[in-house]
Amino acid sequence: MKASKYLLTLAAAAGMANTAYAAEKPNIVILLTDDQGYGDLRCYGNPEVSTPNIDRLASEGTLYTDFYAGAAASTPSRAGLLTGRYAERVGVPDVVDDTSDNGIKADELTIADYLKQHGYATGMFGKWHLGYQPEYMPNRHGFTEFYGLPYSMDMWPFHPAPDHAYRALPLYENEEVVEYNPPVDEMTTRLTERAVDFVRRNANEPFFLYVPYTQPHVPLGVSDKFRGKSGKGLYADVLMEIDWSVGQIVNAIDSLGLGENTLVLFTSDNGPWLSYGNHAGTTLGLREGKGTTFEGGQRVPLVARMPGKIAAGKRDNRFFSALDLAPTVTAMTGATMPGKNNNFDGEDVSGILFGGKAEAHKPFFFVYNGKVEAVRDGRYKCVAPHAYRIVTEPGRDGVPGRQIIDGASTGLVLFDLEADPCEKNDISAKNPKITARLSALMEDFQKDMDKEMAQYGK
């Protein structure tokens, strides 16, 4: 597939978009990377990477320092983002693969469902990972257009350390398989082409564009135009191509005169997969990584841009999570469906995004496959006693190292994340009342999660 097929010249179309819907139906764009660490962007403080387009997005919008993915792993994180609910409620408490028989429940509403019912064109280009049987796939959950993978790209016959024999990886065009084992090096470019084409074709109507990239999750892949360009290794090359992709999509939006009416959100689904060593990202010192509910596992980048509505060049340290995106988007677009709305776990954070007065965010629970492992309330994070995975020997060049599930454990601890974002200093003994209050919140919410997990026989 040649880039020219979809990356067409947009200059002739600039300014032609119909803006009659602008006041009430803003476009929504969510760009979601896979396993990208908190420290994998220059605008977040990493001088070793080149991400000028994302940095520009931050300079034209707001960078959020305390934003959390909905979960510490791919499937539940994506479920939380799209539904605004903890994944345990929606059918996917843990990561699914080509052998799983579960997926997102048929009656769960996604952002795409809400916006499609409200007259939006809805397109998704990338990794789904919420169940691969037909009833679970994107076209059954609000997306009118889908091009991408049903689950992670490493769930294929070329996995270097498989736990079972993976079948050929299907690439879908809507509900039809159009290719097996697509070239990993081409995926970022292909998804970018599709995304730009979707924007161009739908410039005269409101649209929701969701681009869940397959990168920088292993296996790493990069096109020839970026291979070796960073001088910092393959992972940095991959980040450069993702940054290029963001630039292509945002430039298409701006060239069509849609910038001021388009909310663009750039974020990641969870922290870096540390067992892959030099093929994994960095947390800039945050504790642990993917698969844990410490900060390195769930605190992720978020950059938001909507010129004239979101402050430019601002850093905001108020905390919120991906669970808040669905209720916020439905509120700002008016895309509610009376009598059918999800019972959101997240909340409308328009006040945070758009600079209005924002009430203190309600407590956010860090849940891992039904277990409540931590809660954040204001500046404090209380961690429940639990075992967690550790990496004892990082891998190299695409081969995983030694990762031990339940290799370490913690007792009940309390952290002041404003003073100690790296979770090094337990202050529970000095703050027994706060610790007891937050511990009680976790115990109560665990009862709620236990009811949800009972449906899975757990």
ABEGO torsion letter per residue (X at the ends): XBAAAABBBAAAABGABBAAAAAABBBBBBBBBBGBBAAABAAAGBAABBBAAAAAAAAABBBBAABBBABABAAAAAAAAAAGBBAAAAGBABBBBAABABBBBAABBBAAAAAAAAGBBBBBBEBAGAEABAAABAAAAGBABBBEBABBAABBAABABBABBBBBBBBBBEABBABBGBBAAAAAAAAAAAAAAAAAAAAABBBBBBBBBAOABOBBBBBAAABGAAGAEAAAAAAAAAAAAAAAAAAAAAAAGAAAABBBBBBBABBBBAAAEAABBBAGGBBEBBGBABAAAABBBBBBBBBGABBBGBBBABBBBAAAAAAAAAAAAGABBBGABBBBABBBAAAAAAGBBBBBBBBBBBBBGGBBABBBBEABBBBBBBBBBBBABBBBGGBBBBBBBGABBBBBBBBBAAABAAGABBAAAABAAAAAAAAAAAAAAAAAAAAAAAAAGX
